[in-house]
Amino acid sequence: MNGCKILFKGQALMGVVEDVRQVLQDFLAPELREIRTRLDSMDEINRVRYDNLVQRLELIQQSFAFDKRISNLGDDKRRSA
């Protein structure tokens, strides 16, 4: 008789565990999908911003290189004079 009670309690416990798991899955799965979608969109926005920043820094670097070349031309003219 005691063996039946233990088996029944074990089955009831497993039923509760399965019910809780199912409720958590039903609630969390849509929430996790929404969070993943939002993170993906934020990643895309940040990638675009990063690419724009890199382009701007390259332009700044090129302008400094151009200014240096102009300075070198001025130095060359002074030396030849």
N, C-alpha and C positions, 0 to 999 in steps of 0.2 A: 504494500500500500504506500509506503514512504517513497519508493521508487517512482510511482506514478505522480505523486505530488511534485517531486523534483523535476520530472520531465515536463509536467504542465507549467510549472513556474519558468522553466527554461524557455519553453515555447512562447509563453506570454511575454517574457523579457525580449526575446528575439523579435516578436511582433511589434513591441514598442520601439525597439531600435530601428527596425525597418520603417515604421511610420514616421519617426523623427527624421530619419535620413531622407525619406521622400519629401517631407515638408520643406526641409532645408534646401534640397535640390530644386524644388519647384519655386522657391523664393529666390535663391541665390543665382541660379543659372541665368535668368533674364537680367538681373542686376550686373552680373559679371560681363555679359555680352555688351550691355550698355557702356560699362566702364571701358571695356576693350575698344569699342568704337570711338569713344571720346579720346582715348590715348592715341589711337591710330591717327585721328584728325590732328591732334596736337603735334604728333611726330611730323606729319606732313607740313604743317605750318612752320615748325622749327627748322625743317630741312630747307624750305624756301627762304626763310630769313637768313639762315647760315649761308646759303648760296649767294644771296644778295650782299651779305656782309663781305664775303670773300671777293666778290667782284669789285666792291667799293674799295677794299684795301689794295687790290691789284692796281686800280686806277690811281690811287694815292701814291703807291710805290712807283708807278710809271711817271707820275708828275715830278716826283723827287729826282728820278733818274734824268728827266728832261732838264730840270733846273741845274743839275750838276753838269750836264753837257754844255749848257749855256755858259756856266761859270768857267768851264775849261776853255771855251772859245774866247772868252774875255781875257783869261790869263795868257793864252797863246798870242793874242793881239798885242798885249802889253809887252810881252817878251820880244816880239818881232819889231817893235817900234824903237 
